[in-house]
C-alpha cells in the first residue's frame, strides 16, 4: 500500500518539475527556429492567395463541366 501512496504523491508533486522542464525545452527549441523576414512572409502570402484563387477557379470550372456532362447529358438521354 505504501507504493500506491508514494506513486500517487510522485504524480502529484512531480508535475511541477516536469512542466518546468517541458517549458524550458520549448524555449530552447524556439531559439533554434529561423523566422522568415517580412519580404519572405509577404511573398509566401501572395503565393498562397494566388494558388487559392487558381485552385478555386479550377474546381469551379471542373464542377461546371461535369454538371453539364452528367446532368444535362443524362437528361438528353432520358428524352
mmCIF file of the N, C-alpha and C atoms, coordinates in Angstrom:
data_MODEL
# 
_entry.id   MODEL 
# 
loop_
_atom_site.group_PDB 
_atom_site.id 
_atom_site.type_symbol 
_atom_site.label_atom_id 
_atom_site.label_alt_id 
_atom_site.label_comp_id 
_atom_site.label_asym_id 
_atom_site.label_entity_id 
_atom_site.label_seq_id 
_atom_site.pdbx_PDB_ins_code 
_atom_site.Cartn_x 
_atom_site.Cartn_y 
_atom_site.Cartn_z 
_atom_site.occupancy 
_atom_site.B_iso_or_equiv 
_atom_site.pdbx_formal_charge 
_atom_site.auth_seq_id 
_atom_site.auth_comp_id 
_atom_site.auth_asym_id 
_atom_site.auth_atom_id 
_atom_site.pdbx_PDB_model_num 
ATOM 1   N N  . UNK A 1 1  ? 0.818   -1.184 0.000   1.00 0.00 ? 1  UNK A N  1 
ATOM 2   C CA . UNK A 1 1  ? 0.000   0.000  0.000   1.00 0.00 ? 1  UNK A CA 1 
ATOM 3   C C  . UNK A 1 1  ? 0.866   1.254  0.000   1.00 0.00 ? 1  UNK A C  1 
ATOM 4   N N  . UNK A 1 2  ? 2.052   1.171  0.566   1.00 0.00 ? 2  UNK A N  1 
ATOM 5   C CA . UNK A 1 2  ? 2.943   2.319  0.572   1.00 0.00 ? 2  UNK A CA 1 
ATOM 6   C C  . UNK A 1 2  ? 3.352   2.708  -0.851  1.00 0.00 ? 2  UNK A C  1 
ATOM 7   N N  . UNK A 1 3  ? 3.520   1.710  -1.729  1.00 0.00 ? 3  UNK A N  1 
ATOM 8   C CA . UNK A 1 3  ? 3.910   2.028  -3.105  1.00 0.00 ? 3  UNK A CA 1 
ATOM 9   C C  . UNK A 1 3  ? 2.791   2.759  -3.836  1.00 0.00 ? 3  UNK A C  1 
ATOM 10  N N  . UNK A 1 4  ? 1.549   2.422  -3.539  1.00 0.00 ? 4  UNK A N  1 
ATOM 11  C CA . UNK A 1 4  ? 0.425   3.108  -4.171  1.00 0.00 ? 4  UNK A CA 1 
ATOM 12  C C  . UNK A 1 4  ? 0.392   4.561  -3.718  1.00 0.00 ? 4  UNK A C  1 
ATOM 13  N N  . UNK A 1 5  ? 0.576   4.809  -2.447  1.00 0.00 ? 5  UNK A N  1 
ATOM 14  C CA . UNK A 1 5  ? 0.561   6.168  -1.917  1.00 0.00 ? 5  UNK A CA 1 
ATOM 15  C C  . UNK A 1 5  ? 1.740   6.965  -2.466  1.00 0.00 ? 5  UNK A C  1 
ATOM 16  N N  . UNK A 1 6  ? 2.930   6.362  -2.480  1.00 0.00 ? 6  UNK A N  1 
ATOM 17  C CA . UNK A 1 6  ? 4.100   7.088  -2.974  1.00 0.00 ? 6  UNK A CA 1 
ATOM 18  C C  . UNK A 1 6  ? 3.975   7.359  -4.475  1.00 0.00 ? 6  UNK A C  1 
ATOM 19  N N  . UNK A 1 7  ? 3.390   6.439  -5.234  1.00 0.00 ? 7  UNK A N  1 
ATOM 20  C CA . UNK A 1 7  ? 3.200   6.659  -6.661  1.00 0.00 ? 7  UNK A CA 1 
ATOM 21  C C  . UNK A 1 7  ? 2.244   7.816  -6.895  1.00 0.00 ? 7  UNK A C  1 
ATOM 22  N N  . UNK A 1 8  ? 1.177   7.862  -6.119  1.00 0.00 ? 8  UNK A N  1 
ATOM 23  C CA . UNK A 1 8  ? 0.225   8.962  -6.259  1.00 0.00 ? 8  UNK A CA 1 
ATOM 24  C C  . UNK A 1 8  ? 0.867   10.293 -5.882  1.00 0.00 ? 8  UNK A C  1 
ATOM 25  N N  . UNK A 1 9  ? 1.625   10.309 -4.803  1.00 0.00 ? 9  UNK A N  1 
ATOM 26  C CA . UNK A 1 9  ? 2.249   11.560 -4.394  1.00 0.00 ? 9  UNK A CA 1 
ATOM 27  C C  . UNK A 1 9  ? 3.316   11.992 -5.399  1.00 0.00 ? 9  UNK A C  1 
ATOM 28  N N  . UNK A 1 10 ? 4.023   11.029 -6.008  1.00 0.00 ? 10 UNK A N  1 
ATOM 29  C CA . UNK A 1 10 ? 5.008   11.376 -7.035  1.00 0.00 ? 10 UNK A CA 1 
ATOM 30  C C  . UNK A 1 10 ? 4.327   11.995 -8.246  1.00 0.00 ? 10 UNK A C  1 
ATOM 31  N N  . UNK A 1 11 ? 3.170   11.459 -8.611  1.00 0.00 ? 11 UNK A N  1 
ATOM 32  C CA . UNK A 1 11 ? 2.443   12.014 -9.744  1.00 0.00 ? 11 UNK A CA 1 
ATOM 33  C C  . UNK A 1 11 ? 1.959   13.425 -9.435  1.00 0.00 ? 11 UNK A C  1 
ATOM 34  N N  . UNK A 1 12 ? 1.532   13.643 -8.209  1.00 0.00 ? 12 UNK A N  1 
ATOM 35  C CA . UNK A 1 12 ? 1.004   14.949 -7.848  1.00 0.00 ? 12 UNK A CA 1 
ATOM 36  C C  . UNK A 1 12 ? 2.105   15.989 -7.687  1.00 0.00 ? 12 UNK A C  1 
ATOM 37  N N  . UNK A 1 13 ? 3.202   15.603 -7.062  1.00 0.00 ? 13 UNK A N  1 
ATOM 38  C CA . UNK A 1 13 ? 4.269   16.575 -6.834  1.00 0.00 ? 13 UNK A CA 1 
ATOM 39  C C  . UNK A 1 13 ? 5.248   16.638 -7.998  1.00 0.00 ? 13 UNK A C  1 
ATOM 40  N N  . UNK A 1 14 ? 5.276   15.628 -8.832  1.00 0.00 ? 14 UNK A N  1 
ATOM 41  C CA . UNK A 1 14 ? 6.241   15.587 -9.932  1.00 0.00 ? 14 UNK A CA 1 
ATOM 42  C C  . UNK A 1 14 ? 5.827   16.386 -11.150 1.00 0.00 ? 14 UNK A C  1 
ATOM 43  N N  . UNK A 1 15 ? 4.596   16.865 -11.185 1.00 0.00 ? 15 UNK A N  1 
ATOM 44  C CA . UNK A 1 15 ? 4.156   17.583 -12.389 1.00 0.00 ? 15 UNK A CA 1 
ATOM 45  C C  . UNK A 1 15 ? 4.795   18.955 -12.501 1.00 0.00 ? 15 UNK A C  1 
ATOM 46  N N  . UNK A 1 16 ? 5.145   19.573 -11.411 1.00 0.00 ? 16 UNK A N  1 
ATOM 47  C CA . UNK A 1 16 ? 5.759   20.911 -11.471 1.00 0.00 ? 16 UNK A CA 1 
ATOM 48  C C  . UNK A 1 16 ? 7.133   20.847 -12.140 1.00 0.00 ? 16 UNK A C  1 
ATOM 49  N N  . UNK A 1 17 ? 8.041   19.963 -11.714 1.00 0.00 ? 17 UNK A N  1 
ATOM 50  C CA . UNK A 1 17 ? 9.348   19.909 -12.401 1.00 0.00 ? 17 UNK A CA 1 
ATOM 51  C C  . UNK A 1 17 ? 9.226   19.442 -13.850 1.00 0.00 ? 17 UNK A C  1 
ATOM 52  N N  . UNK A 1 18 ? 8.301   18.524 -14.114 1.00 0.00 ? 18 UNK A N  1 
ATOM 53  C CA . UNK A 1 18 ? 8.123   18.066 -15.498 1.00 0.00 ? 18 UNK A CA 1 
ATOM 54  C C  . UNK A 1 18 ? 7.629   19.198 -16.383 1.00 0.00 ? 18 UNK A C  1 
ATOM 55  N N  . UNK A 1 19 ? 6.688   19.975 -15.880 1.00 0.00 ? 19 UNK A N  1 
ATOM 56  C CA . UNK A 1 19 ? 6.162   21.096 -16.648 1.00 0.00 ? 19 UNK A CA 1 
ATOM 57  C C  . UNK A 1 19 ? 7.232   22.156 -16.864 1.00 0.00 ? 19 UNK A C  1 
ATOM 58  N N  . UNK A 1 20 ? 8.005   22.436 -15.833 1.00 0.00 ? 20 UNK A N  1 
ATOM 59  C CA . UNK A 1 20 ? 9.087   23.407 -15.950 1.00 0.00 ? 20 UNK A CA 1 
ATOM 60  C C  . UNK A 1 20 ? 10.119  22.937 -16.976 1.00 0.00 ? 20 UNK A C  1 
ATOM 61  N N  . UNK A 1 21 ? 10.474  21.672 -16.918 1.00 0.00 ? 21 UNK A N  1 
ATOM 62  C CA . UNK A 1 21 ? 11.423  21.116 -17.886 1.00 0.00 ? 21 UNK A CA 1 
ATOM 63  C C  . UNK A 1 21 ? 10.891  21.185 -19.304 1.00 0.00 ? 21 UNK A C  1 
ATOM 64  N N  . UNK A 1 22 ? 9.608   20.893 -19.449 1.00 0.00 ? 22 UNK A N  1 
ATOM 65  C CA . UNK A 1 22 ? 8.994   20.955 -20.774 1.00 0.00 ? 22 UNK A CA 1 
ATOM 66  C C  . UNK A 1 22 ? 9.030   22.383 -21.331 1.00 0.00 ? 22 UNK A C  1 
ATOM 67  N N  . UNK A 1 23 ? 8.669   23.352 -20.513 1.00 0.00 ? 23 UNK A N  1 
ATOM 68  C CA . UNK A 1 23 ? 8.656   24.742 -20.962 1.00 0.00 ? 23 UNK A CA 1 
ATOM 69  C C  . UNK A 1 23 ? 10.063  25.238 -21.297 1.00 0.00 ? 23 UNK A C  1 
ATOM 70  N N  . UNK A 1 24 ? 11.062  24.795 -20.547 1.00 0.00 ? 24 UNK A N  1 
ATOM 71  C CA . UNK A 1 24 ? 12.444  25.160 -20.872 1.00 0.00 ? 24 UNK A CA 1 
ATOM 72  C C  . UNK A 1 24 ? 12.865  24.561 -22.212 1.00 0.00 ? 24 UNK A C  1 
ATOM 73  N N  . UNK A 1 25 ? 12.470  23.315 -22.446 1.00 0.00 ? 25 UNK A N  1 
ATOM 74  C CA . UNK A 1 25 ? 12.798  22.665 -23.720 1.00 0.00 ? 25 UNK A CA 1 
ATOM 75  C C  . UNK A 1 25 ? 12.111  23.375 -24.881 1.00 0.00 ? 25 UNK A C  1 
ATOM 76  N N  . UNK A 1 26 ? 10.871  23.794 -24.676 1.00 0.00 ? 26 UNK A N  1 
ATOM 77  C CA . UNK A 1 26 ? 10.155  24.533 -25.719 1.00 0.00 ? 26 UNK A CA 1 
ATOM 78  C C  . UNK A 1 26 ? 10.879  25.839 -26.029 1.00 0.00 ? 26 UNK A C  1 
ATOM 79  N N  . UNK A 1 27 ? 11.306  26.554 -24.993 1.00 0.00 ? 27 UNK A N  1 
ATOM 80  C CA . UNK A 1 27 ? 12.019  27.815 -25.194 1.00 0.00 ? 27 UNK A CA 1 
ATOM 81  C C  . UNK A 1 27 ? 13.312  27.586 -25.978 1.00 0.00 ? 27 UNK A C  1 
ATOM 82  N N  . UNK A 1 28 ? 14.041  26.521 -25.651 1.00 0.00 ? 28 UNK A N  1 
ATOM 83  C CA . UNK A 1 28 ? 15.288  26.220 -26.371 1.00 0.00 ? 28 UNK A CA 1 
ATOM 84  C C  . UNK A 1 28 ? 15.017  25.906 -27.839 1.00 0.00 ? 28 UNK A C  1 
ATOM 85  N N  . UNK A 1 29 ? 13.959  25.158 -28.110 1.00 0.00 ? 29 UNK A N  1 
ATOM 86  C CA . UNK A 1 29 ? 13.624  24.827 -29.500 1.00 0.00 ? 29 UNK A CA 1 
ATOM 87  C C  . UNK A 1 29 ? 13.209  26.075 -30.273 1.00 0.00 ? 29 UNK A C  1 
ATOM 88  N N  . UNK A 1 30 ? 12.476  26.973 -29.629 1.00 0.00 ? 30 UNK A N  1 
ATOM 89  C CA . UNK A 1 30 ? 12.054  28.198 -30.307 1.00 0.00 ? 30 UNK A CA 1 
ATOM 90  C C  . UNK A 1 30 ? 13.242  29.099 -30.629 1.00 0.00 ? 30 UNK A C  1 
ATOM 91  N N  . UNK A 1 31 ? 14.300  29.004 -29.861 1.00 0.00 ? 31 UNK A N  1 
ATOM 92  C CA . UNK A 1 31 ? 15.505  29.780 -30.168 1.00 0.00 ? 31 UNK A CA 1 
ATOM 93  C C  . UNK A 1 31 ? 16.193  29.251 -31.428 1.00 0.00 ? 31 UNK A C  1 
ATOM 94  N N  . UNK A 1 32 ? 15.976  27.990 -31.761 1.00 0.00 ? 32 UNK A N  1 
ATOM 95  C CA . UNK A 1 32 ? 16.601  27.388 -32.939 1.00 0.00 ? 32 UNK A CA 1 
ATOM 96  C C  . UNK A 1 32 ? 15.835  27.682 -34.220 1.00 0.00 ? 32 UNK A C  1 
ATOM 97  N N  . UNK A 1 33 ? 14.620  28.168 -34.109 1.00 0.00 ? 33 UNK A N  1 
ATOM 98  C CA . UNK A 1 33 ? 13.771  28.402 -35.270 1.00 0.00 ? 33 UNK A CA 1 
ATOM 99  C C  . UNK A 1 33 ? 14.310  29.580 -36.071 1.00 0.00 ? 33 UNK A C  1 
ATOM 100 N N  . UNK A 1 34 ? 14.326  29.422 -37.393 1.00 0.00 ? 34 UNK A N  1 
ATOM 101 C CA . UNK A 1 34 ? 14.682  30.513 -38.283 1.00 0.00 ? 34 UNK A CA 1 
ATOM 102 C C  . UNK A 1 34 ? 13.386  31.148 -38.764 1.00 0.00 ? 34 UNK A C  1 
ATOM 103 N N  . UNK A 1 35 ? 13.092  32.327 -38.267 1.00 0.00 ? 35 UNK A N  1 
ATOM 104 C CA . UNK A 1 35 ? 11.843  33.002 -38.613 1.00 0.00 ? 35 UNK A CA 1 
ATOM 105 C C  . UNK A 1 35 ? 12.009  33.719 -39.944 1.00 0.00 ? 35 UNK A C  1 
ATOM 106 N N  . UNK A 1 36 ? 10.960  33.744 -40.774 1.00 0.00 ? 36 UNK A N  1 
ATOM 107 C CA . UNK A 1 36 ? 11.080  34.419 -42.078 1.00 0.00 ? 36 UNK A CA 1 
ATOM 108 C C  . UNK A 1 36 ? 11.149  35.938 -41.916 1.00 0.00 ? 36 UNK A C  1 
ATOM 109 N N  . UNK A 1 37 ? 11.805  36.559 -42.884 1.00 0.00 ? 37 UNK A N  1 
ATOM 110 C CA . UNK A 1 37 ? 11.832  38.020 -42.890 1.00 0.00 ? 37 UNK A CA 1 
ATOM 111 C C  . UNK A 1 37 ? 10.496  38.522 -43.426 1.00 0.00 ? 37 UNK A C  1 
ATOM 112 N N  . UNK A 1 38 ? 10.237  39.798 -43.264 1.00 0.00 ? 38 UNK A N  1 
ATOM 113 C CA . UNK A 1 38 ? 8.965   40.361 -43.729 1.00 0.00 ? 38 UNK A CA 1 
ATOM 114 C C  . UNK A 1 38 ? 8.784   40.177 -45.244 1.00 0.00 ? 38 UNK A C  1 
ATOM 115 N N  . UNK A 1 39 ? 9.801   40.452 -46.082 1.00 0.00 ? 39 UNK A N  1 
ATOM 116 C CA . UNK A 1 39 ? 9.618   40.235 -47.529 1.00 0.00 ? 39 UNK A CA 1 
ATOM 117 C C  . UNK A 1 39 ? 9.333   38.769 -47.873 1.00 0.00 ? 39 UNK A C  1 
ATOM 118 N N  . UNK A 1 40 ? 9.981   37.841 -47.181 1.00 0.00 ? 40 UNK A N  1 
ATOM 119 C CA . UNK A 1 40 ? 9.706   36.418 -47.426 1.00 0.00 ? 40 UNK A CA 1 
ATOM 120 C C  . UNK A 1 40 ? 8.271   36.069 -47.053 1.00 0.00 ? 40 UNK A C  1 
ATOM 121 N N  . UNK A 1 41 ? 7.810   36.632 -45.957 1.00 0.00 ? 41 UNK A N  1 
ATOM 122 C CA . UNK A 1 41 ? 6.454   36.374 -45.496 1.00 0.00 ? 41 UNK A CA 1 
ATOM 123 C C  . UNK A 1 41 ? 5.421   36.935 -46.467 1.00 0.00 ? 41 UNK A C  1 
ATOM 124 N N  . UNK A 1 42 ? 5.670   38.142 -46.962 1.00 0.00 ? 42 UNK A N  1 
ATOM 125 C CA . UNK A 1 42 ? 4.754   38.764 -47.926 1.00 0.00 ? 42 UNK A CA 1 
ATOM 126 C C  . UNK A 1 42 ? 4.717   37.945 -49.211 1.00 0.00 ? 42 UNK A C  1 
ATOM 127 N N  . UNK A 1 43 ? 5.885   37.514 -49.683 1.00 0.00 ? 43 UNK A N  1 
ATOM 128 C CA . UNK A 1 43 ? 5.958   36.721 -50.914 1.00 0.00 ? 43 UNK A CA 1 
ATOM 129 C C  . UNK A 1 43 ? 5.208   35.397 -50.762 1.00 0.00 ? 43 UNK A C  1 
ATOM 130 N N  . UNK A 1 44 ? 5.407   34.719 -49.627 1.00 0.00 ? 44 UNK A N  1 
ATOM 131 C CA . UNK A 1 44 ? 4.720   33.442 -49.394 1.00 0.00 ? 44 UNK A CA 1 
ATOM 132 C C  . UNK A 1 44 ? 3.212   33.645 -49.293 1.00 0.00 ? 44 UNK A C  1 
ATOM 133 N N  . UNK A 1 45 ? 2.791   34.725 -48.662 1.00 0.00 ? 45 UNK A N  1 
ATOM 134 C CA . UNK A 1 45 ? 1.363   35.007 -48.532 1.00 0.00 ? 45 UNK A CA 1 
ATOM 135 C C  . UNK A 1 45 ? 0.741   35.262 -49.896 1.00 0.00 ? 45 UNK A C  1 
ATOM 136 N N  . UNK A 1 46 ? 1.417   36.034 -50.725 1.00 0.00 ? 46 UNK A N  1 
ATOM 137 C CA . UNK A 1 46 ? 0.914   36.282 -52.085 1.00 0.00 ? 46 UNK A CA 1 
ATOM 138 C C  . UNK A 1 46 ? 0.798   34.986 -52.873 1.00 0.00 ? 46 UNK A C  1 
ATOM 139 N N  . UNK A 1 47 ? 1.806   34.135 -52.754 1.00 0.00 ? 47 UNK A N  1 
ATOM 140 C CA . UNK A 1 47 ? 1.766   32.867 -53.480 1.00 0.00 ? 47 UNK A CA 1 
ATOM 141 C C  . UNK A 1 47 ? 0.580   32.021 -53.032 1.00 0.00 ? 47 UNK A C  1 
ATOM 142 N N  . UNK A 1 48 ? 0.313   31.999 -51.753 1.00 0.00 ? 48 UNK A N  1 
ATOM 143 C CA . UNK A 1 48 ? -0.798  31.211 -51.233 1.00 0.00 ? 48 UNK A CA 1 
ATOM 144 C C  . UNK A 1 48 ? -2.127  31.771 -51.714 1.00 0.00 ? 48 UNK A C  1 
ATOM 145 N N  . UNK A 1 49 ? -2.262  33.090 -51.725 1.00 0.00 ? 49 UNK A N  1 
ATOM 146 C CA . UNK A 1 49 ? -3.507  33.705 -52.198 1.00 0.00 ? 49 UNK A CA 1 
ATOM 147 C C  . UNK A 1 49 ? -3.730  33.406 -53.675 1.00 0.00 ? 49 UNK A C  1 
ATOM 148 N N  . UNK A 1 50 ? -2.684  33.557 -54.487 1.00 0.00 ? 50 UNK A N  1 
ATOM 149 C CA . UNK A 1 50 ? -2.805  33.271 -55.923 1.00 0.00 ? 50 UNK A CA 1 
ATOM 150 C C  . UNK A 1 50 ? -3.133  31.799 -56.142 1.00 0.00 ? 50 UNK A C  1 
ATOM 151 N N  . UNK A 1 51 ? -2.453  30.927 -55.439 1.00 0.00 ? 51 UNK A N  1 
ATOM 152 C CA . UNK A 1 51 ? -2.715  29.491 -55.575 1.00 0.00 ? 51 UNK A CA 1 
ATOM 153 C C  . UNK A 1 51 ? -4.154  29.159 -55.186 1.00 0.00 ? 51 UNK A C  1 
ATOM 154 N N  . UNK A 1 52 ? -4.652  29.777 -54.132 1.00 0.00 ? 52 UNK A N  1 
ATOM 155 C CA . UNK A 1 52 ? -6.022  29.524 -53.692 1.00 0.00 ? 52 UNK A CA 1 
ATOM 156 C C  . UNK A 1 52 ? -7.028  29.975 -54.738 1.00 0.00 ? 52 UNK A C  1 
ATOM 157 N N  . UNK A 1 53 ? -6.781  31.134 -55.352 1.00 0.00 ? 53 UNK A N  1 
ATOM 158 C CA . UNK A 1 53 ? -7.684  31.623 -56.396 1.00 0.00 ? 53 UNK A CA 1 
ATOM 159 C C  . UNK A 1 53 ? -7.660  30.700 -57.606 1.00 0.00 ? 53 UNK A C  1 
ATOM 160 N N  . UNK A 1 54 ? -6.473  30.309 -58.044 1.00 0.00 ? 54 UNK A N  1 
ATOM 161 C CA . UNK A 1 54 ? -6.348  29.411 -59.200 1.00 0.00 ? 54 UNK A CA 1 
ATOM 162 C C  . UNK A 1 54 ? -7.026  28.070 -58.903 1.00 0.00 ? 54 UNK A C  1 
ATOM 163 N N  . UNK A 1 55 ? -6.799  27.542 -57.720 1.00 0.00 ? 55 UNK A N  1 
ATOM 164 C CA . UNK A 1 55 ? -7.417  26.266 -57.354 1.00 0.00 ? 55 UNK A CA 1 
ATOM 165 C C  . UNK A 1 55 ? -8.939  26.389 -57.302 1.00 0.00 ? 55 UNK A C  1 
ATOM 166 N N  . UNK A 1 56 ? -9.441  27.487 -56.752 1.00 0.00 ? 56 UNK A N  1 
ATOM 167 C CA . UNK A 1 56 ? -10.884 27.703 -56.697 1.00 0.00 ? 56 UNK A CA 1 
ATOM 168 C C  . UNK A 1 56 ? -11.494 27.792 -58.075 1.00 0.00 ? 56 UNK A C  1 
ATOM 169 N N  . UNK A 1 57 ? -10.835 28.529 -58.978 1.00 0.00 ? 57 UNK A N  1 
ATOM 170 C CA . UNK A 1 57 ? -11.336 28.633 -60.352 1.00 0.00 ? 57 UNK A CA 1 
ATOM 171 C C  . UNK A 1 57 ? -11.301 27.280 -61.059 1.00 0.00 ? 57 UNK A C  1 
ATOM 172 N N  . UNK A 1 58 ? -10.244 26.522 -60.848 1.00 0.00 ? 58 UNK A N  1 
ATOM 173 C CA . UNK A 1 58 ? -10.126 25.202 -61.475 1.00 0.00 ? 58 UNK A CA 1 
ATOM 174 C C  . UNK A 1 58 ? -11.229 24.266 -60.987 1.00 0.00 ? 58 UNK A C  1 
ATOM 175 N N  . UNK A 1 59 ? -11.456 24.236 -59.697 1.00 0.00 ? 59 UNK A N  1 
ATOM 176 C CA . UNK A 1 59 ? -12.507 23.371 -59.147 1.00 0.00 ? 59 UNK A CA 1 
ATOM 177 C C  . UNK A 1 59 ? -13.877 23.831 -59.628 1.00 0.00 ? 59 UNK A C  1 
ATOM 178 N N  . UNK A 1 60 ? -14.099 25.145 -59.671 1.00 0.00 ? 60 UNK A N  1 
ATOM 179 C CA . UNK A 1 60 ? -15.367 25.666 -60.169 1.00 0.00 ? 60 UNK A CA 1 
ATOM 180 C C  . UNK A 1 60 ? -15.602 25.298 -61.622 1.00 0.00 ? 60 UNK A C  1 
ATOM 181 N N  . UNK A 1 61 ? -14.565 25.416 -62.449 1.00 0.00 ? 61 UNK A N  1 
ATOM 182 C CA . UNK A 1 61 ? -14.683 25.051 -63.863 1.00 0.00 ? 61 UNK A CA 1 
ATOM 183 C C  . UNK A 1 61 ? -14.949 23.557 -64.025 1.00 0.00 ? 61 UNK A C  1 
ATOM 184 N N  . UNK A 1 62 ? -14.239 22.740 -63.258 1.00 0.00 ? 62 UNK A N  1 
ATOM 185 C CA . UNK A 1 62 ? -14.471 21.296 -63.329 1.00 0.00 ? 62 UNK A CA 1 
ATOM 186 C C  . UNK A 1 62 ? -15.891 20.945 -62.893 1.00 0.00 ? 62 UNK A C  1 
ATOM 187 N N  . UNK A 1 63 ? -16.389 21.617 -61.866 1.00 0.00 ? 63 UNK A N  1 
ATOM 188 C CA . UNK A 1 63 ? -17.752 21.377 -61.400 1.00 0.00 ? 63 UNK A CA 1 
ATOM 189 C C  . UNK A 1 63 ? -18.751 21.728 -62.488 1.00 0.00 ? 63 UNK A C  1 
ATOM 190 N N  . UNK A 1 64 ? -18.545 22.875 -63.148 1.00 0.00 ? 64 UNK A N  1 
ATOM 191 C CA . UNK A 1 64 ? -19.455 23.307 -64.207 1.00 0.00 ? 64 UNK A CA 1 
ATOM 192 C C  . UNK A 1 64 ? -19.451 22.317 -65.376 1.00 0.00 ? 64 UNK A C  1 
ATOM 193 N N  . UNK A 1 65 ? -18.257 21.904 -65.803 1.00 0.00 ? 65 UNK A N  1 
ATOM 194 C CA . UNK A 1 65 ? -18.149 20.961 -66.933 1.00 0.00 ? 65 UNK A CA 1 
ATOM 195 C C  . UNK A 1 65 ? -18.771 19.614 -66.577 1.00 0.00 ? 65 UNK A C  1 
ATOM 196 N N  . UNK A 1 66 ? -18.477 19.109 -65.390 1.00 0.00 ? 66 UNK A N  1 
ATOM 197 C CA . UNK A 1 66 ? -19.057 17.817 -65.001 1.00 0.00 ? 66 UNK A CA 1 
ATOM 198 C C  . UNK A 1 66 ? -20.567 17.911 -64.839 1.00 0.00 ? 66 UNK A C  1 
ATOM 199 N N  . UNK A 1 67 ? -21.065 19.041 -64.379 1.00 0.00 ? 67 UNK A N  1 
ATOM 200 C CA . UNK A 1 67 ? -22.512 19.214 -64.264 1.00 0.00 ? 67 UNK A CA 1 
ATOM 201 C C  . UNK A 1 67 ? -23.146 19.192 -65.647 1.00 0.00 ? 67 UNK A C  1 
ATOM 202 N N  . UNK A 1 68 ? -22.522 19.861 -66.603 1.00 0.00 ? 68 UNK A N  1 
ATOM 203 C CA . UNK A 1 68 ? -23.047 19.842 -67.969 1.00 0.00 ? 68 UNK A CA 1 
ATOM 204 C C  . UNK A 1 68 ? -23.058 18.421 -68.525 1.00 0.00 ? 68 UNK A C  1 
ATOM 205 N N  . UNK A 1 69 ? -21.969 17.719 -68.328 1.00 0.00 ? 69 UNK A N  1 
ATOM 206 C CA . UNK A 1 69 ? -21.864 16.364 -68.877 1.00 0.00 ? 69 UNK A CA 1 
ATOM 207 C C  . UNK A 1 69 ? -22.840 15.423 -68.192 1.00 0.00 ? 69 UNK A C  1 
ATOM 208 N N  . UNK A 1 70 ? -22.839 15.400 -66.881 1.00 0.00 ? 70 UNK A N  1 
ATOM 209 C CA . UNK A 1 70 ? -23.631 14.406 -66.159 1.00 0.00 ? 70 UNK A CA 1 
ATOM 210 C C  . UNK A 1 70 ? -25.108 14.771 -66.078 1.00 0.00 ? 70 UNK A C  1 
ATOM 211 N N  . UNK A 1 71 ? -25.430 15.994 -65.696 1.00 0.00 ? 71 UNK A N  1 
ATOM 212 C CA . UNK A 1 71 ? -26.836 16.363 -65.514 1.00 0.00 ? 71 UNK A CA 1 
ATOM 213 C C  . UNK A 1 71 ? -27.518 16.580 -66.857 1.00 0.00 ? 71 UNK A C  1 
ATOM 214 N N  . UNK A 1 72 ? -26.944 17.423 -67.691 1.00 0.00 ? 72 UNK A N  1 
ATOM 215 C CA . UNK A 1 72 ? -27.565 17.707 -68.990 1.00 0.00 ? 72 UNK A CA 1 
ATOM 216 C C  . UNK A 1 72 ? -27.477 16.496 -69.921 1.00 0.00 ? 72 UNK A C  1 
ATOM 217 N N  . UNK A 1 73 ? -26.352 15.788 -69.854 1.00 0.00 ? 73 UNK A N  1 
ATOM 218 C CA . UNK A 1 73 ? -26.203 14.604 -70.702 1.00 0.00 ? 73 UNK A CA 1 
ATOM 219 C C  . UNK A 1 73 ? -27.181 13.513 -70.358 1.00 0.00 ? 73 UNK A C  1 
ATOM 220 N N  . UNK A 1 74 ? -27.390 13.271 -69.088 1.00 0.00 ? 74 UNK A N  1 
ATOM 221 C CA . UNK A 1 74 ? -28.336 12.251 -68.653 1.00 0.00 ? 74 UNK A CA 1 
ATOM 222 C C  . UNK A 1 74 ? -29.759 12.693 -68.998 1.00 0.00 ? 74 UNK A C  1 
ATOM 223 N N  . UNK A 1 75 ? -30.040 13.985 -68.883 1.00 0.00 ? 75 UNK A N  1 
ATOM 224 C CA . UNK A 1 75 ? -31.383 14.487 -69.218 1.00 0.00 ? 75 UNK A CA 1 
ATOM 225 C C  . UNK A 1 75 ? -31.655 14.304 -70.708 1.00 0.00 ? 75 UNK A C  1 
ATOM 226 N N  . UNK A 1 76 ? -30.653 14.500 -71.551 1.00 0.00 ? 76 UNK A N  1 
ATOM 227 C CA . UNK A 1 76 ? -30.838 14.301 -73.002 1.00 0.00 ? 76 UNK A CA 1 
ATOM 228 C C  . UNK A 1 76 ? -31.037 12.829 -73.332 1.00 0.00 ? 76 UNK A C  1 
ATOM 229 N N  . UNK A 1 77 ? -30.349 11.953 -72.617 1.00 0.00 ? 77 UNK A N  1 
ATOM 230 C CA . UNK A 1 77 ? -30.514 10.522 -72.869 1.00 0.00 ? 77 UNK A CA 1 
ATOM 231 C C  . UNK A 1 77 ? -31.895 10.049 -72.452 1.00 0.00 ? 77 UNK A C  1 
ATOM 232 N N  . UNK A 1 78 ? -32.473 10.685 -71.436 1.00 0.00 ? 78 UNK A N  1 
ATOM 233 C CA . UNK A 1 78 ? -33.776 10.260 -70.925 1.00 0.00 ? 78 UNK A CA 1 
ATOM 234 C C  . UNK A 1 78 ? -34.908 10.699 -71.855 1.00 0.00 ? 78 UNK A C  1 
ATOM 235 N N  . UNK A 1 79 ? -34.674 11.654 -72.704 1.00 0.00 ? 79 UNK A N  1 
ATOM 236 C CA . UNK A 1 79 ? -35.747 12.129 -73.595 1.00 0.00 ? 79 UNK A CA 1 
ATOM 237 C C  . UNK A 1 79 ? -36.043 11.173 -74.704 1.00 0.00 ? 79 UNK A C  1 
# 
